[in-house]
């Protein structure tokens, strides 16, 4: 039972860290957009966020799936 609790705690920490990474990356992209830079840097997370912003009608990854991509990539 203790191992299961430890595993659940570790998974929660990984997900919290992934949410923090996503928040910091979004903040960075918002800052870049405010400075006139409309293109995110060419990392995978930047590409996912740019695609998510580009067209609200297109099928994009919802936030939980982006977090899943960060967490279990």
N, C-alpha and C positions, 0 to 999 in steps of 0.2 A: 504493500500500500504506500509506503514511503517513497518508493521509486516512481510510482505514478504521480504523486504530488510533486516530486522534484521535476519530472518531465513536464507536467502542466505548467509549473512555474517558469520553466525554461522557455516553453512555447509562448507564454504570455509576455515574457521579456523580449523575445525575438519580434513578436508582433508590435509591441510598444516601440521598439527601436525602428522598425519598418515605418510605422506611422510618423515618427519623428523625422526620419530621412525624407519621406514624402512631403511633409510640411515644410521642411527647410528648403527642399528643391522647388516647391511651389512659390515660396517666399522669394527665392532667388530669381525665378522666372518672372515674377511680378515686378521685381526691382529692375530687371533687365528690360522689360516691356516699358516701364516708366521712363527709362533712359533712352528709349527709341530703338532698342535692339529687339526686333520682333522674332528673331530666330533663336531658339534655345540651343545650348551647346549640343554636340552630337553624341551624347551618351544615350544609352538605352532608355533610361528614365526620362530624359529630355524629349526623346522621340515619342514615347507614350503620352507624356503630358501635352506635347504640341498637337498630337493627333486628337487628343481628347478636347482640346480647346478649339480646333479648327472648324468643326462642323457638329453642331448639337443634334442634327437630324441623322447623322451617320451612326452606325453601330460602333461604339467605343467601349473600352474596358471601364466598368464602373470602379470606383475607388477600392472596394474590397478586393477586386481581382488584381488591381495594380499592387496593392499591399501583398497579396499572395505571390505575385511575380517577384517582388523584392525579397520576401521571406523565404521562398522555396526555390529560388532561381538556381 
